[in-house]
Amino acid sequence: MSGLDGEGAGLGWLRGEAGTGPARLRSAPFDTARLRSVPFVPARPRSAPLGNGGAGGGPRPAPRGRFLLREPGGQVISMVMVAVGVYARLLKHAEAAMACLAVDPAILLIIVGVLTFLITFCGCVGSLRENICLLQVFSVCLTIIFLLQLAAGVLGFVFSDKARGKVSEIINGAIVHYRDDLDLQNLIDFGQKEFSCCGGVSYKDWSQNMYFNCTATNPSRERCAVPFSCCLHDSEQAVINTMCGHGMQARGYLEASAFIHTNGCIDKLVNWTHSNLFLLGGIALGLALPQLVGIVLAQLLINQIRDQIKLQLYNQQHRADPWY
């Protein structure tokens, strides 16, 4: 009985009087005023998110898809493209570069690199900071680029004749500025060697260039000539004869075909495209697939962030309720 008496004495503050024994414990009055003075500590709401900055505290699990969008590979590739473009641009003479600005590979590389960096920057920072605005910009830009690529492919297939005329116009413009731009010159020589062709439609298209013009009033030493990349090269020849194309425009097709390629590069390019449709389709799919994945991940991440915001607002509204 001593243990029970001690327990009754210990709970005597609840009755307002001292005493021991089970009888007095059952019949003692309850002091509610003193019970109100005990501080009440509410429990954490069960639905509080385990989020960083949320109502529940603690580290928040990252939404799925964030780790794929935050990869810096796109920024690195874009900066390399811009660096190569700027380096190639600075090595040129300003007058020659401005003369063929429309087909300048360096300018094209810089533009593509800057656009790629800005778009991937929005996706990376938006996923790190969970910024819905940047993620929407990233998703919209990818959608626009994907639609433009799709439209270009469809229009190029439907209006193949106009596309061929545009390609012919670009090639003729490149022929005119062949000697004005070193990068353009190397690009044309590479294309003529790979496709075994010469000029746009025929080898006589090189008469559009002021150095290769075949008129009698042309004082150039390369009058009526074609670039050495048009020549038929012998695999056993150790040294390339860069003078092999001199006077070829003044000869007929049959006579010139013994020394140079007489077919134009446009027909060769069209034939190569028709024979490599699966390769081109694979390249197009390889370019489109990362864009579609980026669009889907950005939209999923936006929806997850919005759900977390709604949950945090709901928890903040019910945090003051001690019985919630």
C-alpha positions in Angstrom: 0.0 0.0 0.0 2.9 2.4 0.4 3.4 2.4 -3.4 -0.2 3.3 -4.0 -0.1 6.0 -1.3 2.9 7.5 -2.9 1.2 7.5 -6.3 -1.8 9.3 -4.7 0.4 11.8 -3.1 2.1 12.5 -6.4 -1.2 13.2 -8.1 -2.5 15.4 -5.3 -1.9 18.6 -7.3 -4.7 17.5 -9.6 -7.2 17.4 -6.7 -6.1 20.6 -4.9 -5.6 18.7 -1.6 -2.9 16.4 -0.1 -3.8 12.9 0.8 -3.1 9.3 0.0 -5.1 6.2 -0.6 -7.3 5.0 -3.4 -10.5 6.2 -1.8 -9.4 9.8 -1.7 -8.1 9.5 -5.3 -11.5 8.5 -6.6 -13.4 11.1 -4.7 -11.1 14.1 -5.0 -12.3 17.2 -7.0 -10.5 18.0 -10.4 -8.6 21.3 -10.5 -9.3 22.4 -14.1 -7.8 25.9 -13.5 -4.4 24.5 -12.8 -4.6 22.1 -15.8 -5.2 25.0 -18.1 -1.8 26.5 -17.1 0.1 23.6 -18.6 1.3 24.7 -22.1 0.0 22.8 -25.1 2.3 21.9 -27.9 0.5 20.8 -31.1 1.8 17.9 -33.1 3.1 18.4 -36.7 0.4 18.0 -39.3 0.5 14.7 -41.0 0.2 16.0 -44.5 3.0 18.6 -44.2 5.5 18.1 -47.0 9.1 17.1 -46.3 10.1 20.0 -48.3 12.8 22.6 -48.3 11.0 25.7 -47.3 7.7 23.9 -46.8 5.6 23.7 -43.7 7.1 20.4 -42.4 10.8 21.3 -42.7 13.6 18.9 -43.6 15.0 18.2 -47.1 12.5 18.0 -49.9 12.9 15.2 -52.5 13.8 16.6 -55.9 11.1 16.3 -58.5 11.7 13.6 -61.1 13.3 14.9 -64.3 15.3 17.7 -62.6 18.6 15.9 -62.8 18.2 15.4 -66.6 17.5 19.0 -67.2 20.3 20.4 -65.1 23.1 18.5 -67.0 25.6 21.1 -68.3 26.3 19.3 -71.6 24.3 21.7 -73.7 26.1 24.7 -72.3 29.5 23.1 -72.9 28.7 22.2 -76.5 27.2 25.7 -77.2 30.3 27.5 -75.7 32.6 25.3 -77.8 30.5 26.2 -80.9 30.7 29.9 -80.1 34.4 29.8 -79.4 35.1 28.0 -82.7 32.9 30.5 -84.6 34.5 33.5 -83.0 38.0 32.1 -83.6 37.3 31.4 -87.3 35.7 34.8 -87.7 38.6 36.7 -86.2 41.1 35.0 -88.5 39.4 36.3 -91.6 39.7 39.7 -93.4 36.7 41.8 -92.6 36.0 42.8 -96.2 36.0 39.3 -97.5 33.9 38.0 -94.6 31.2 40.7 -95.1 31.0 39.9 -98.8 29.7 36.4 -98.2 28.0 36.9 -94.8 24.9 34.9 -95.9 26.9 31.7 -96.3 29.6 32.3 -93.7 30.0 29.1 -91.6 31.5 31.0 -88.7 28.5 33.4 -88.3 26.1 30.4 -88.6 28.1 28.6 -85.9 28.1 31.6 -83.5 24.3 32.1 -83.9 23.5 28.5 -83.3 25.8 28.3 -80.3 24.3 31.4 -78.7 20.8 30.2 -79.1 21.7 26.8 -77.8 23.4 28.3 -74.7 20.4 30.5 -73.9 17.9 27.7 -74.2 19.8 25.2 -72.2 20.6 27.9 -69.6 16.9 28.5 -69.1 16.3 24.7 -68.7 19.2 24.2 -66.3 18.6 27.2 -64.0 14.8 26.7 -64.1 15.2 23.1 -62.9 17.7 24.0 -60.2 15.7 26.9 -58.8 12.3 25.3 -59.6 11.4 28.4 -61.6 8.2 27.8 -63.6 8.8 30.8 -65.8 12.3 29.7 -67.0 11.0 26.1 -67.5 8.1 27.4 -69.6 10.6 29.5 -71.8 12.7 26.4 -72.2 9.8 24.2 -73.2 8.3 26.8 -75.6 11.7 27.4 -77.3 12.2 23.6 -77.8 8.7 23.3 -79.2 9.2 26.2 -81.7 12.5 24.7 -82.9 11.0 21.3 -83.2 8.0 22.6 -85.2 10.3 24.7 -87.4 12.4 21.6 -88.2 9.3 19.6 -88.9 7.9 22.3 -91.2 11.2 22.7 -93.0 11.4 19.0 -93.7 7.8 18.8 -94.9 8.1 21.9 -97.1 11.4 20.7 -98.6 9.7 17.4 -99.5 6.6 18.9 -100.9 8.2 21.8 -102.8 11.3 19.9 -103.9 11.7 22.0 -107.1 11.8 25.3 -105.2 14.2 23.7 -102.6 16.4 22.7 -105.5 16.3 26.2 -106.9 17.3 27.6 -103.5 20.2 25.2 -103.2 21.3 26.2 -106.7 21.2 29.9 -105.7 23.3 29.2 -102.6 25.9 27.2 -104.6 26.1 29.9 -107.3 26.6 32.6 -104.6 29.4 30.4 -103.0 31.0 30.1 -106.4 31.1 33.9 -106.8 32.9 34.4 -103.5 35.1 31.3 -103.8 38.4 33.3 -103.6 37.1 35.8 -101.0 36.6 33.5 -98.1 39.1 30.7 -97.1 36.6 28.7 -95.1 34.1 28.8 -97.9 36.8 27.8 -100.4 37.8 24.8 -98.3 34.1 23.8 -97.9 33.5 23.9 -101.7 36.7 22.0 -102.4 35.7 19.4 -99.9 32.2 19.0 -101.4 33.5 18.7 -105.0 36.0 16.1 -103.9 33.5 14.0 -101.9 30.7 14.1 -104.5 33.0 14.0 -107.5 31.4 17.0 -109.1 32.2 20.5 -110.4 30.1 23.6 -110.2 26.4 23.8 -109.6 24.8 22.5 -112.8 28.0 21.9 -114.8 31.7 22.8 -114.6 31.0 25.9 -116.7 29.3 27.5 -113.8 32.7 28.6 -112.6 32.6 31.3 -115.2 30.5 33.3 -112.7 33.6 33.8 -110.6 35.6 36.8 -111.6 38.9 34.9 -111.5 37.7 31.9 -113.5 35.5 34.0 -116.0 36.1 32.7 -119.5 35.5 36.0 -121.4 38.3 37.4 -123.5 38.5 40.6 -121.4 39.4 38.8 -118.2 43.0 39.5 -117.4 43.2 36.8 -114.7 45.7 34.0 -115.0 42.9 31.6 -114.0 40.7 32.6 -117.0 38.6 29.6 -118.2 40.0 27.4 -115.4 38.2 25.4 -112.6 39.5 24.7 -109.1 41.8 21.7 -108.7 39.1 19.9 -106.6 37.2 19.4 -109.9 40.1 17.3 -111.4 40.3 13.5 -111.7 42.9 12.5 -109.2 45.1 9.5 -109.6 45.5 7.4 -106.4 49.1 6.7 -107.3 49.9 10.4 -107.7 51.8 11.6 -104.6 51.7 15.4 -105.4 48.4 17.1 -106.3 48.6 19.2 -109.4 46.8 22.4 -108.5 47.1 23.6 -112.1 45.1 20.7 -113.6 42.0 22.7 -114.1 43.4 25.5 -116.3 41.6 26.1 -119.6 39.0 23.4 -119.0 36.0 25.7 -119.5 37.1 26.3 -123.1 36.9 22.6 -123.9 33.8 20.5 -124.6 32.2 18.1 -122.3 33.7 15.0 -123.8 37.2 16.5 -124.0 37.0 18.0 -120.5 35.6 14.7 -118.9 39.0 13.1 -119.4 40.6 15.6 -117.0 37.8 16.9 -114.7 34.4 16.0 -113.3 31.9 17.6 -115.7 28.7 16.9 -113.7 27.3 19.5 -111.4 27.1 19.1 -107.6 23.3 19.7 -107.4 22.4 16.5 -109.3 25.0 14.6 -107.3 23.6 16.0 -104.0 20.0 15.0 -105.0 21.1 11.5 -105.9 23.0 11.1 -102.7 19.9 12.3 -100.7 17.7 9.7 -102.4 20.1 6.9 -101.8 20.6 7.8 -98.1 17.1 8.5 -96.9 17.4 6.1 -93.9 20.6 7.8 -92.8 19.0 11.3 -93.0 15.9 10.0 -91.2 18.1 8.6 -88.4 19.9 12.0 -88.1 16.5 13.8 -88.0 15.2 11.4 -85.4 18.4 11.9 -83.4 17.9 15.7 -83.4 14.2 15.5 -82.6 14.3 12.9 -79.8 16.3 15.0 -77.3 14.0 18.0 -78.0 10.9 15.9 -77.3 12.4 14.4 -74.2 13.3 17.9 -73.0 9.7 19.2 -73.6 8.1 16.3 -71.8 10.5 16.5 -68.8 10.0 20.3 -68.5 6.2 19.9 -68.5 6.4 17.1 -65.9 8.6 19.2 -63.7 6.3 22.2 -64.0 3.3 20.1 -62.9 5.2 18.7 -59.9 6.3 22.2 -58.8 2.8 23.4 -59.0 1.5 20.5 -57.0 4.1 21.2 -54.3 3.1 24.8 -54.1 -0.5 23.9 -53.7 0.4 21.4 -50.9 2.5 24.0 -49.1 -0.3 26.6 -49.3 -2.8 24.1 -48.0 -0.5 23.2 -45.0 0.1 26.8 -44.2 -3.6 27.5 -44.0 -4.2 24.6 -41.6 -1.0 24.9 -39.5 -2.9 27.0 -36.8 -5.4 24.3 -36.2 -4.1 22.2 -33.2 -6.4 19.3 -33.9 -5.5 19.0 -37.6 
